[in-house]
Amino acid sequence: MYARKQKTGIYFLGYLLFDLIILLTIFYLRSNTEVSNNSRYLFMDTSNHIIAVVEILAYYSYFFFLLWHNTKDSSFLYKKLFACLLSTYMIVLVLSLIFNWHKFFFLIDAFGFILLILPCLIYYKKYILNTESSIKLTQRPSFWIVTGVFFFSCMSLPFYLGEHFLSFSSKRQFNLLAPFFYYTPLALNYFSLSKAFLCKKILTT
Amino acid sequence: MQKNLNDIVIFFIIVSGVIVLLGGFVISLVILYRKRQKHFVEEMEQVKLAHANNLLQTKLEIQEQTFQHISREIHDNISLSLTLARLQLHIFDIKNEKLADEKLQLAGTLITKSITELNDISKSLDGNMIARQGLLAALEAEMELLQKTTCLKINFEVTGNPLFLESSSELVIFRIIQECFNNIIRHAGASHGSLLLHYDEKNLKIKITDNGKGFDIKKATTVSRSGLKNMEDRTRLLDGQMNIESRFENGSVFIFTIPMENKWKKEKQ
């Protein structure tokens, strides 16, 4: 509730709400036997990518506030560079959805996660290694948000890459493992976001 | 089947390796951050302590200055006046009415003068003047005192929108100005001086001028523990800047620029 007072907080709440709606829809579709398997998988596939877009937009709007708010120095160049990379990712994703490039989805997803990992590394270098502060690390909302998305991206990257490879050779076992490797990083990310909100400080602290 | 098992094992190893690396990376970041934070907090404590020591030093110097002034006043003026008053009463002859009247009047005048001077001294003993009445009132009293006790004529002017600053900042500013005038009186041989305080939105500008003999700025600032060095240190304590212009036989100009950020208390009523 504290997060809604800030712009970045509103973006995060929007992303979480959207994610929740999609999740509930998927649960409904799974429980509803009238819906065909094809339609269900199509919806899940498409919604996953839409969530990825909303998620990456929410995190990048946060990173722009946190890391590259200054327009007078080199951070402006970083802002431009990452804006270009983000635009490229969005365009490729939209095109792949339109033209149904199933074969390349895993690469696009991996690229999306790398796009999330890079600003995290910049944050760690800028604010953890090169800045001195009297605020405890665990009381900094930015640390929780960035660590959450960093963990989520780093754990999901091998999973999404492995999925492409394993899903053809060991489908049954993979379907047993997938929920753990999919939901655990997600849960950690949501936990970190909640921790960040509970710090009751400006989210870019 | 064996291939499937191998795939799963490889997959597990990769993901576990990633998790362990991530965990190690974040833990090492946290440890490094804590070390830097501890070092930073220690540095801040030292800076606070140095600041407190400086403030205490400033208060002691103001006190010392006041005591010196009191001692001088008592010795040069009050003691002399009372001695003269005693002399008048000693040689007082009640038989000579006219002379007696004169002597009594003179003794009365001298005693009144001593009482006035003692009252002035008691005001200057009020160490809390800056805290209670503010910097401007304290400076007015100080300039009045200097004009009374020395040959220096001082023009005191305040422009802009005066603000009350924190007592500690005002104390340091008062000491800088006091020290500057001490130097003018002791070394410059000036007959006229001026003190201008200008308050604007961002800074307090203090300009002190005199028509004395001037001095070599480089030589004066390189001597350790010199008055100029003290003024420079105190100005830096307030995140301010000190500029000096001086030419031989052409007087000196001291300009202090003190930023007001985080120092203001409330607007002057």
Boltz contact constraints between the chains, C-beta under 6 A:
constraints:
  - contact:
      token1: [A, 128]
      token2: [B, 29]
      max_distance: 6.0
  - contact:
      token1: [A, 128]
      token2: [B, 33]
      max_distance: 6.0
  - contact:
      token1: [A, 132]
      token2: [B, 36]
      max_distance: 6.0
  - contact:
      token1: [A, 132]
      token2: [B, 40]
      max_distance: 6.0
  - contact:
      token1: [A, 134]
      token2: [B, 41]
      max_distance: 6.0
  - contact:
      token1: [A, 137]
      token2: [B, 30]
      max_distance: 6.0
  - contact:
      token1: [A, 137]
      token2: [B, 33]
      max_distance: 6.0
  - contact:
      token1: [A, 147]
      token2: [B, 26]
      max_distance: 6.0
  - contact:
      token1: [A, 151]
      token2: [B, 22]
      max_distance: 6.0
  - contact:
      token1: [A, 154]
      token2: [B, 18]
      max_distance: 6.0
  - contact:
      token1: [A, 154]
      token2: [B, 22]
      max_distance: 6.0
  - contact:
      token1: [A, 158]
      token2: [B, 14]
      max_distance: 6.0
  - contact:
      token1: [A, 158]
      token2: [B, 15]
      max_distance: 6.0
  - contact:
      token1: [A, 158]
      token2: [B, 18]
      max_distance: 6.0
  - contact:
      token1: [A, 162]
      token2: [B, 11]
      max_distance: 6.0
  - contact:
      token1: [A, 166]
      token2: [B, 7]
      max_distance: 6.0
  - contact:
      token1: [A, 169]
      token2: [B, 4]
      max_distance: 6.0
  - contact:
      token1: [A, 169]
      token2: [B, 7]
      max_distance: 6.0
  - contact:
      token1: [A, 170]
      token2: [B, 4]
      max_distance: 6.0
  - contact:
      token1: [A, 170]
      token2: [B, 7]
      max_distance: 6.0
  - contact:
      token1: [A, 173]
      token2: [B, 8]
      max_distance: 6.0
